[in-house]
Amino acid sequence: MQPIIDALLARQSTKADTLVEPAPSDAELAEVFAAAVRAPDHGAIRPWRFRLIRGTAREELGRVFAEGLKRRKPEATAEEVQALAAKPLRSPLIVAVLAEVMDKHPKVPPIEQVVATGMAAQNMLLALEALGYGAVFLSGPPTYDPWVKRAFGLAEKDAIVGFLYVGTPGQERRQKKRPEAGAFVAEWSAPVAVEA
Ligand SMILES: Cc1cc2nc3c(=O)[nH]c(=O)nc-3n(C[C@H](O)[C@H](O)[C@H](O)COP(=O)(O)O)c2cc1C
C-alpha cells in the first residue's frame, strides 16, 4: 500500500498554461473515468457527468465563456472578454465536471451530490497523476454563469463543479511546501465552548 500513500503525498496540481500535448489517450481516459465513478456516492445517485473538450471545442467553450461574461457584465472591456475566451486554450484537454442534482431526493441533499462529484474529480486528479499526466481543477466565474451552465444542458438546480485542465507537464514541477497536517487535526470529546 505504500506506493499509494507515496502517490497521495506527491500529488500536486500543474498550472494550466504549462500543460502541453499529449493529453491522455481514450484508453487512459477510460481508466481515469473508471476511477472517477468509484467515488463515494450517498444513495448511488451518480450525479456526476463529464464532458470532454478538446481540439476546436476549446475555442467554442471560450466563445461560451465570453458570451456569458458579456451578458452578466455588459461593461466588460474587449480585453477582458478576449482574455476569458482564451482560457480554455491553455491545455490540450478540459474535462467539465458537472453535477446533475436530484434536488428533491428524500435523503441526499444537493450539497452531498456536489461533494460526491468533487470526490470524483479528486479521483481523476490522482489517476491522471498516476498515469504521468498533469492536471488542475479550476472554477472561476464561468462555473456559476447561467449561460455557461445552459451550454452544458444544465438546469438551475445543477452545478458545474469545475473544469479539469489536463495534459502533459511541459516543465519540471517544483514540489510545493505544504502545511503540517497536524495544524488541522485535534481530538474532540465535548462541545466546544462558544460565547453565548
Ligand atoms: C472547486 C475548486 C475550484 C478551484 N478553482 C480554482 C481557480 O479558479 N483558480 C485557482 O487558481 N485555483 C483553483 N482551485 C485550486 C487548484 O485546483 C489547486 O488546488 C491550487 O492551484 C493549488 O495547487 P495544489 O493542488 O498543488 O495544492 C480550485 C480548487 C477547487 C477544489
The ligand as an SDF file (V2000), in Angstrom:
LIG
                    3D

 31 33  0  0  0  0  0  0  0  0999 V2000
  -13.6680   23.5100   -6.5470 C   0  0  0  0  0  0  0  0  0  0  0  0
  -12.2990   24.0960   -6.7580 C   0  0  0  0  0  0  0  0  0  0  0  0
  -12.1490   25.1930   -7.5720 C   0  0  0  0  0  0  0  0  0  0  0  0
  -10.8920   25.7730   -7.7740 C   0  0  0  0  0  0  0  0  0  0  0  0
  -10.7700   26.8580   -8.5720 N   0  0  0  0  0  0  0  0  0  0  0  0
   -9.5800   27.4400   -8.7280 C   0  0  0  0  0  0  0  0  0  0  0  0
   -9.4340   28.5870   -9.5600 C   0  0  0  0  0  0  0  0  0  0  0  0
  -10.3910   29.0540  -10.1900 O   0  0  0  0  0  0  0  0  0  0  0  0
   -8.2050   29.1610   -9.6620 N   0  0  0  0  0  0  0  0  0  0  0  0
   -7.1180   28.6440   -8.9930 C   0  0  0  0  0  0  0  0  0  0  0  0
   -6.0270   29.1950   -9.1130 O   0  0  0  0  0  0  0  0  0  0  0  0
   -7.2210   27.5440   -8.2270 N   0  0  0  0  0  0  0  0  0  0  0  0
   -8.4200   26.9430   -8.0780 C   0  0  0  0  0  0  0  0  0  0  0  0
   -8.5280   25.8200   -7.2980 N   0  0  0  0  0  0  0  0  0  0  0  0
   -7.3120   25.2970   -6.6420 C   0  0  0  0  0  0  0  0  0  0  0  0
   -6.4640   24.4380   -7.5870 C   0  0  0  0  0  0  0  0  0  0  0  0
   -7.2130   23.3430   -8.0810 O   0  0  0  0  0  0  0  0  0  0  0  0
   -5.2140   23.8800   -6.8560 C   0  0  0  0  0  0  0  0  0  0  0  0
   -5.6010   23.1000   -5.7800 O   0  0  0  0  0  0  0  0  0  0  0  0
   -4.3090   25.0050   -6.4190 C   0  0  0  0  0  0  0  0  0  0  0  0
   -3.7590   25.6120   -7.5650 O   0  0  0  0  0  0  0  0  0  0  0  0
   -3.1920   24.5240   -5.5140 C   0  0  0  0  0  0  0  0  0  0  0  0
   -2.4480   23.5280   -6.1070 O   0  0  0  0  0  0  0  0  0  0  0  0
   -2.2490   22.1250   -5.3800 P   0  0  0  0  0  0  0  0  0  0  0  0
   -3.4740   21.3100   -5.7230 O   0  0  0  0  0  0  0  0  0  0  0  0
   -0.9820   21.5760   -5.9280 O   0  0  0  0  0  0  0  0  0  0  0  0
   -2.1670   22.4020   -3.9220 O   0  0  0  0  0  0  0  0  0  0  0  0
   -9.7650   25.2100   -7.1130 C   0  0  0  0  0  0  0  0  0  0  0  0
   -9.9260   24.0760   -6.3200 C   0  0  0  0  0  0  0  0  0  0  0  0
  -11.1720   23.5260   -6.1250 C   0  0  0  0  0  0  0  0  0  0  0  0
  -11.3100   22.3190   -5.2360 C   0  0  0  0  0  0  0  0  0  0  0  0
  1  2  1  0
  2  3  1  0
  2 30  2  0
  3  4  2  0
  4  5  1  0
  4 28  1  0
  5  6  2  0
  6  7  1  0
  6 13  1  0
  7  8  2  0
  7  9  1  0
  9 10  1  0
 10 11  2  0
 10 12  1  0
 12 13  2  0
 13 14  1  0
 14 15  1  0
 14 28  1  0
 15 16  1  0
 16 17  1  0
 16 18  1  0
 18 19  1  0
 18 20  1  0
 20 21  1  0
 20 22  1  0
 22 23  1  0
 23 24  1  0
 24 25  2  0
 24 26  1  0
 24 27  1  0
 28 29  2  0
 29 30  1  0
 30 31  1  0
M  END
$$$$
